[in-house]
Amino acid sequence: MRVDRRELAAVFAGGVVGALARAGLVEALPHGAILAANLVGTFALGYFVTRLQERLPLSAYRRPFLGTGVCGALTTFSTLQVELLDMDPGPAIAYALVSVLAGFAAVALATNLVRAG
């Protein structure tokens, strides 16, 4: 197996951008930052993947940079899981359902926006 160092660099650079964006959200919204980061990240992932696949010429580095790097570092489902463990069962179930369903809705919305434009 051969490793493409430029692809790894694209993932790394995108990860830096995504992590900084998430840190900015945590500073701006101390309560609800994780939900906001996950929803912004899922919307962005739906937008980028659809746009890159259907509207732009193929590139070996855009998808790793934007999808894996930026969106991967921006979203933080592991932190969501930790937050769920700190909640009572009722609110935890509601929060998990809202997170997943709103995430799917964000991807669908972004995909439809790209396809409509």
C-alpha positions as semicolon CSV with decimal commas, in nm:
position;residue;x (nm);y (nm);z (nm)
1;M;0,000;0,000;0,000
2;R;0,133;0,338;-0,099
3;V;0,061;0,649;0,104
4;D;-0,013;0,976;-0,075
5;R;0,155;1,236;0,144
6;R;-0,031;1,520;-0,028
7;E;-0,363;1,357;0,058
8;L;-0,251;1,321;0,421
9;A;-0,145;1,686;0,420
10;A;-0,490;1,782;0,286
11;V;-0,661;1,588;0,568
12;F;-0,428;1,741;0,826
13;A;-0,477;2,098;0,698
14;G;-0,854;2,050;0,685
15;G;-0,847;1,907;1,036
16;V;-0,675;2,218;1,163
17;V;-0,942;2,439;1,003
18;G;-1,226;2,225;1,139
19;A;-1,082;2,205;1,490
20;L;-1,032;2,582;1,502
21;A;-1,390;2,635;1,383
22;R;-1,519;2,402;1,657
23;A;-1,308;2,584;1,917
24;G;-1,457;2,912;1,798
25;L;-1,808;2,772;1,836
26;V;-1,730;2,651;2,189
27;E;-1,611;3,001;2,279
28;A;-1,912;3,170;2,119
29;L;-2,174;2,924;2,244
30;P;-2,060;2,757;2,566
31;H;-2,397;2,583;2,599
32;G;-2,509;2,406;2,285
33;A;-2,176;2,434;2,105
34;I;-2,152;2,060;2,042
35;L;-2,497;2,042;1,886
36;A;-2,421;2,352;1,678
37;A;-2,085;2,212;1,564
38;N;-2,239;1,881;1,466
39;L;-2,523;2,045;1,272
40;V;-2,295;2,292;1,095
41;G;-2,056;2,006;1,017
42;T;-2,325;1,776;0,878
43;F;-2,468;2,059;0,666
44;A;-2,120;2,140;0,536
45;L;-2,049;1,773;0,465
46;G;-2,370;1,739;0,264
47;Y;-2,288;2,058;0,074
48;F;-1,924;1,976;0,003
49;V;-1,974;1,614;-0,096
50;T;-2,262;1,693;-0,331
51;R;-2,086;1,994;-0,479
52;L;-1,760;1,809;-0,529
53;Q;-1,929;1,502;-0,676
54;E;-2,185;1,669;-0,900
55;R;-2,065;2,020;-0,983
56;L;-1,686;2,039;-0,983
57;P;-1,414;1,854;-1,171
58;L;-1,260;1,563;-0,985
59;S;-0,973;1,642;-0,752
60;A;-0,768;1,407;-0,538
61;Y;-0,740;1,654;-0,252
62;R;-1,063;1,853;-0,217
63;R;-1,266;1,573;-0,064
64;P;-1,000;1,470;0,191
65;F;-0,946;1,835;0,285
66;L;-1,312;1,935;0,315
67;G;-1,487;1,610;0,405
68;T;-1,245;1,414;0,617
69;G;-1,041;1,708;0,742
70;V;-1,268;2,010;0,796
71;C;-1,598;1,832;0,860
72;G;-1,437;1,545;1,048
73;A;-1,268;1,779;1,293
74;L;-1,562;2,018;1,317
75;T;-1,810;1,749;1,414
76;T;-1,758;1,580;1,746
77;F;-1,988;1,289;1,803
78;S;-1,759;1,144;2,069
79;T;-1,819;1,454;2,282
80;L;-2,191;1,415;2,215
81;Q;-2,171;1,067;2,365
82;V;-1,996;1,199;2,676
83;E;-2,264;1,468;2,713
84;L;-2,534;1,202;2,686
85;L;-2,376;1,006;2,972
86;D;-2,404;1,313;3,197
87;M;-2,779;1,353;3,131
88;D;-3,084;1,187;3,276
89;P;-3,230;0,921;3,043
90;G;-3,526;1,125;2,913
91;P;-3,332;1,435;2,808
92;A;-3,047;1,217;2,680
93;I;-3,277;1,026;2,447
94;A;-3,436;1,348;2,324
95;Y;-3,096;1,512;2,270
96;A;-2,964;1,209;2,081
97;L;-3,273;1,194;1,860
98;V;-3,261;1,566;1,786
99;S;-2,889;1,544;1,705
100;V;-2,926;1,252;1,464
101;L;-3,250;1,364;1,298
102;A;-3,139;1,726;1,264
103;G;-2,805;1,604;1,123
104;F;-2,983;1,400;0,857
105;A;-3,208;1,696;0,780
106;A;-2,903;1,924;0,747
107;V;-2,737;1,687;0,499
108;A;-3,059;1,657;0,298
109;L;-3,108;2,035;0,295
110;A;-2,751;2,102;0,183
111;T;-2,770;1,836;-0,088
112;N;-3,097;1,976;-0,220
113;L;-2,961;2,332;-0,217
114;V;-2,661;2,230;-0,425
115;R;-2,875;2,036;-0,670
116;A;-3,124;2,322;-0,705
117;G;-2,853;2,579;-0,774
